[in-house]
Amino acid sequence: MFGKFIPKETSFFTFFEQHIQVVEKACKELMRLTEPGADLQKVSDDIRALEHQADVITHRCMRALHKTFITPFERSDIHSLIVTLDEIIDKIEDGIMRISLYELKTIPPEVGALSQELIRASTLIHEALVLLPDLKNSKAIIAKCVAIHECENNADSILRSALARLFKEESDPKKIIQWKEILEYFEQATDECEDVGNIIEGVVIEAS
C-alpha cells in the first residue's frame, strides 16, 4: 500500500534537503555565467564555495550514517543518494574550473540551455525529497522522477547539437576540444540528476 509511511530519521532528510539547496544554488550560479558582463572569476569562486558546503554536508551525513542504528530506508540507498547528490555539484565545478583554466572568454549558448535543464532537474529533486518521508506522496514523487529523466534527455540533445555546431563553426581545434570537455561535464551533471531520481524512485518502490 502506498499509504504507509517511511520511518522518519529527521537528520537524514535534513541532510538531503540541505544538500540539494546547495546544488540548486550552484546551478543558478552557472546560469549567471551566461549573463552580459558576467564575472567568470566571481562565478567560479562562488561555485567552489558551494561545492565545499556540499562536501561538508556529505561528510556529516556519512558520519551520521555510521552512527545510526535505525535508518529511514536502506543504508546503501542513503549512501548512494548523498554521494550522487554530491556528484552533481562536482561535475558543475569541473566544468566551470576548466572554463577558467582555459581562459575562455566567449560562453556558447548551450551553457545557458544546459544550465536551464540543471535548474529544472535540481528543483524537481528538491520537490521529490521534500515529499519522500511520506509515501502517500509516492505517485507525485515518481512523476517528478520521470520529469528529471526528461531533463537528462533534453541535455543529451543539447550536447549533441552543441558538438555539431562546434565542429561546423569553430575553426580552432583546441577550442573544439576544450568546449567539448566542458559541455560534457555539464551534461554529466544532468546524468547525475537522473541517477538521483532513479535512487529516489527505487526507495519509493522498495518501501511500497
N, C-alpha and C positions, 0 to 999 in steps of 0.2 A: 504494500500500500504506500502511495506517495505521501500519505498524510502523516506519517511518523516523523519524528524529529531526529536529527543528528545530535548526539550528546554534546553539549557545549563545553569547550575549553576556551574561555574568552581570550586568553593571551594569544593563542594561535590565530584566531580570526582577526585579532587586532594587528598582529604582525603582517598578515596578508594585506589588510586594508592599508596599513601604513606604507607598505612597500609599493603597492600599485599606485598610491597617490604620488609617490616619488617618480615612478615610471611615467605617469601622466604628465608631470611637470617637465620631464626630460623630452618627451615627445613634442610638447608645446615649445620648448626651447629650440628644438631642431627646426620647427616651422619658422621661428623668428629669423633663422638664417636666410630665409628667402625674402625678407622684407628689404625695401630700398634702404641703403646705408647701413645694413646690418654690420655689427662689430663681431667679426669671427672670433677674436680672442676672448671677448666677453662671453659669447655663447659657449665656447669651448670650456672656459673656466667654470661657468655655471653648470654645465653638464658633468664635468669632472667632479664638482662638489656634490651634485645629486647622486652620482654613481657611488661616491664614498658613503653618503647617507644610506643608500640601498644596501651596501655591504654590511654596514653596522646592523641594520635591521635583520639581514640574513643571518649574521653570526649570533645575534640574540635569539632568533627563532631556533637555530640549531642547538644552542646551549639548552634552551627550554625543552627541546625535544628529547635530549639525552637525560634530562632530569625528571621528565613527566612520565608517570606510570600509565595513566589512563588518558588517551588522546581522543579527539572528536571523530577522527577516522584513521585509516591505516597510516602507520608511521612512515611507511615508504612513500605514500601519497603526499603527506605533509612535507617530507624532504624534497620530493620531486617538484612540488608546487613552488616552494620558496626559492629553490635553486633555479628553476626555469623562469620565474619572475625576474630573478637577478640577471639571467642571460639576456633578457630584452634590453635592459639598460646598458649592459656590457657591449652589445652589438652597436647600439647607438653611439656609445662613446668611441668604439673602434673606428666607426666611420668618420665622426667629427674630428677625431685626432689626426686622421690621415689628410683631411682637407687642410688642416693647419700645417702638418708636416710637409705636404707637397706644395704649400703656399699657393693654393688655387684661389683665384680671385672671383671668377665668374661661376655662380651657382646655377646648374641646369634646372629647368622647371620640374624635372622628375623628382628632385629632392622635396619640393613642396607637395607633389602628389603622393609620394611615399609617406611624408610626414602626416598628411591628412588621414591615410589609412592607419597609421600607427596611433594617432589621436583617437580615432574611432574605435580601434581594437582595444586600446587600453581602457577607454571609457566603458566598453562592454564588459571587459574583465572585471573592472571595479564594480559594476552593477551586479554581475553574477556572484562575486564574492560577498557582497552585502546580503544577497538572498540565500547564500549557501547554508547558513546554520539551520534553516528551516526547510525541510524537504516538501512541505506543502507548496513551495515555490518551484518544484522540480521542472515543470513544463516551461516556466519562464526562464529558468537557468539554462535549460537545454536550447531554447530558442536563441538565447544570447550566444551560446557556444557555436551554434550554426552561423550566426551573423559574424562571429570572429573568423570563422573559416572563410567566409565570403571576402573579408578584408584581405586575408592572405592571398586568395585567388586574384583579387584586384592588384595587389602588389606584384604578383608574378607577371601580370600583363604589363604593368607599368615598367618593370625592369626590362622585359623583352623589347618593348617599344623604345626605351631609352638606349639600349645597346644597339638596336638597329639604327637609330638616329645618329649615335656617336660614330659608328662605322661609316655612315654615309656623309656626315657633315664635318667631322673633326679630322684635320689634316696632320695633327701631331700624334704619332703613335704612342708617345709617352703619356699624353693626356688621356688617350683612349684607355690605356691600361689602368691608369690611376683612377679614373672615374668609374670604370667597370668594377674595380675592387671596392670603392666607396659605396656605390649604389647597391652592390651585392650585400654589404654589411647591413644597410638599412632594410633591404628585403628580408635578410635573415632575421632581423628583429621581428618582422611580422610572422615569420615561421615560428619563432619562439612564442609569440602571442597565440598562435594556433595550438602549439603544444600545451600551453597553459589551459586553453579552452578544452582540449582533449582530457587533461587531467581532471578538471572540474567536472566534466561530463561523466568521466569514469567513476568519480566519487559518488555522484548522484545515482548512477546505475547500480553500483555496488551496495549502496545503502538502502535502495528501494526494495 
